[in-house]
Amino acid sequence: MTMKAWKTLAAVLVTILMSGTARAGWYASVDAGEKEKEKKERVSEREADLYEQGEDAIDDEEWENAVRYFAKCAELQGKRADGALYWTAYALNKLGNKDGALQTIAALKKNYPKSDWIDDADALSVEVKERRGVTVNPSDVDDEDVKLMAIHSLMNTDPERAFPLLEKILKGKASKNIKEGAMFVLSQSPSQKARELMASLAKGTGSPQLQELAVHYLGVAGGERNRQLLLEAYNASKSRSVKEEVLNALMVSGDRVRILNAAKTEPDSDLREEAIRLLGVMGARNDLAAMWATESSPGAREAIIDAMFVAGDVEHIGEIAKNDKSVDVRGEAIRKLGLMGKKTAPALLSFYQNDPNPDIKEAVIDALFVQNNARALIDLSKQEKNKSLKREILQKLSVMGNKEAIDYMLEILNED
């Protein structure tokens, strides 16, 4: 073998040996990576198991077990560590360990300052301090939801101190969310000061926004006391929009008597008709029927039919459709019946057969069309001798897309 051949062979051997070493290193690296991956997966599975066991303990109100599971979960410092710390604090609070709960909350905020659990932790902190007898000043709290909790807490523990703060919040530059929360807290208070402040705001001593909030929450709170305040606000205001808001608040509070009084006596026709429609929302069928018997105003009569429709009063609308002297009113009542479902079809067909007025017959055709009641329209088409009315029925059937209607139209074409 020549010297050149020997050198070539040596180079090949060196390359083979080096490749083997490299492969060994690569395999070792891959093996280490797989082991690290498996370790992380085991930790993740362990974390998930502990978290689930902690949740089960919370559901079963087994607070000591919850603390144990969630504390172990937090120690793993995985993806759920922040949530585990929150639930640990929650369970400690349930066990009466207020200091431990607050320390755990502090650890959560320190180690995971951007966690989604921070707001919940702040709220829990307010609750813990309240149980310890520590009053949290809303002015010292940044988060709005926590501030609302602090307001409510202060109202329960120190109402004399709460009123100036509430008034400051309501008349200051706080967000609408905070003002709504403060107004709700105020509306729930049984104290005389709260009543006076709510009455004052509802009558417009503050901004229009505050007046709207006060009126709304008086309605939400309900009760005879708040309903009387709403009536006072109604009588004190010259604004139609404010009066409408009061009427809606009275409806929310369930005050049918005062709404009915407005529907009967309010001199402003628009407000009167609004009160009538609200009676429909409240399902006051008998009141509406009694008003119909004595009402002469066209606008009010229209509002009564609308209200009866909202109340689902098929019976009284049917009586109007049958007996009212006005063709226009009867036609409107018939169209309302059409919107109330196929259960009204027998009455509609009866009106068609017994009322000779073509406008009434057209109203019935419209009502049956709205119901998608092809069967009834087909029956009318077969019986109708009036060409104009029959054309109207066929026009409605032609656009219904109903199988019965399509089959009938094809039948007519085949006859031709």
Buried (B, 14 or more C-beta within 10 A) or exposed (E): EEEEEEEEEEEEEEEEEEEEEEEEEEEEEEEEEEEEEEEEEEEBEBBBEBBEBBBEBBEEEBBEBBBBBBBBBBEBBBEBBBBBBBBBBBBBBBBEBBEBBBEBBBBBBEEBEEBEBBEBBBBBBBBBBBEEEEBBEBEEBEBBBBBBBBBBBBBBBEBEEBBEBBBEBBBEEBEEEBBBBBBBBBBBBEBEBBBEBBBBBBBBEBEEEBBBBBBBBBBBBBBEEBBBBBBBBBEEBEEEEBBBBBBBBBBBBEBBEBBBBBBBEBEEEEBBBBBBBBBBBBBBBEBBBEBBEEBEEEEBBBBBBBBBBBBEBBEBBBBBBBEBEEBEBBBBBBBBBBEBEBEBBEBBBBBBEEBEEEEBBBBBBBBBBBBEBBBBBBBBBEEBEEEEBBEBBBEBBEEBEBEBBBEBBEEEEEEE
